[in-house]
Structures are given as structure tokens and as C-alpha cells.
Amino acid sequence: MIVFHVIPLRVNTTSPTRWQIRITANVLLLIVSLLMAGPAIAGPLEDATKAYEHGDYKTAYRLFGPLAEQGIPEAQYNLVVM
């Protein structure tokens, strides 16, 4: 026979303390910053490609240069095309 014990939860009827508010604010700030970091994960090749597609050739050239020196074929090709 399985017996379950019910533990009553204590409800906090007082307002949150300063440290609880600070922890909550910091957790929310962390979550928001992680969600906003999504576009930054793309990488330099994608950034250079987007700059090229938008007609920002100076930025594209600056971003494709180091990638082409590393031997990335797509970056080398795009530099030749530019």
C-alpha cells in the first residue's frame, strides 16, 4: 500500500523583500539578454553576406577579408565577385 503525505505549503502573505525583488529583476534581465542575443549568434560570414545583399560593400569587404584569408571558399568567391 502506497501512502502519500501531503505537506501544506506556507503562503507568504507579506510583500517581497528587496533581495527577492533584485533576484527577480536579475533573472528577468538574464532571460531578456539571452533572447536578444539570438541574432548575434549568426557569425561573420552571415553578417558579411547580409551587408553585401543590402549594398553595404565596405562592410562586406571588411568582413569577407579575414574569412577569405582563413580559406573559407564562400568568402573568397564573394571577394572576387566584388
C-alpha positions in Angstrom: 0.0 0.0 0.0 1.4 3.4 -1.0 0.8 6.3 1.3 1.2 9.9 0.2 1.9 12.6 2.7 0.5 16.0 2.0 2.8 18.8 3.1 0.9 22.0 3.4 2.6 24.9 1.6 3.2 28.0 3.5 1.8 31.0 1.7 3.8 34.2 2.0 1.3 37.0 2.7 3.9 39.7 3.1 5.3 41.8 0.3 8.6 40.7 -1.3 11.8 41.8 0.3 14.4 43.9 -1.5 16.7 40.9 -2.2 13.7 39.0 -3.7 13.0 41.9 -6.0 16.6 42.2 -7.0 16.9 38.4 -7.7 13.7 38.5 -9.8 14.9 41.6 -11.7 18.3 40.0 -12.4 16.7 36.7 -13.6 14.4 38.7 -15.9 17.4 40.7 -17.2 19.3 37.5 -17.9 16.4 36.0 -19.8 15.8 39.1 -21.9 19.5 39.4 -22.7 19.7 35.7 -23.8 16.7 36.2 -26.0 18.2 39.3 -27.6 21.5 37.5 -28.3 19.9 35.3 -30.9 20.7 37.4 -33.9 24.3 37.9 -32.7 24.9 34.2 -33.0 24.8 34.3 -36.8 28.5 34.8 -37.3 30.7 36.9 -39.5 30.0 35.1 -42.8 26.3 35.6 -42.5 26.9 39.2 -41.4 29.1 39.9 -44.4 26.5 38.2 -46.7 23.7 40.4 -45.4 25.8 43.5 -45.7 26.6 42.6 -49.3 22.9 41.9 -50.1 22.0 45.3 -48.6 24.6 47.1 -50.7 26.9 47.9 -47.8 30.0 46.9 -49.8 32.6 48.5 -47.5 31.3 46.5 -44.5 31.0 43.3 -46.6 34.6 43.7 -47.9 35.9 44.3 -44.3 34.1 41.2 -43.1 34.9 38.9 -46.0 38.6 39.8 -46.0 39.7 37.9 -42.8 37.4 35.0 -43.7 38.9 34.7 -47.1 42.4 34.6 -45.6 41.3 31.8 -43.4 40.5 29.8 -46.5 36.7 29.9 -46.5 35.6 29.4 -50.1 32.4 31.4 -50.0 34.2 34.4 -48.6 37.0 34.1 -51.3 34.4 33.9 -54.0 32.4 36.9 -52.8 35.6 39.0 -52.6 36.4 38.0 -56.2 32.9 39.0 -57.3 33.1 42.3 -55.5 
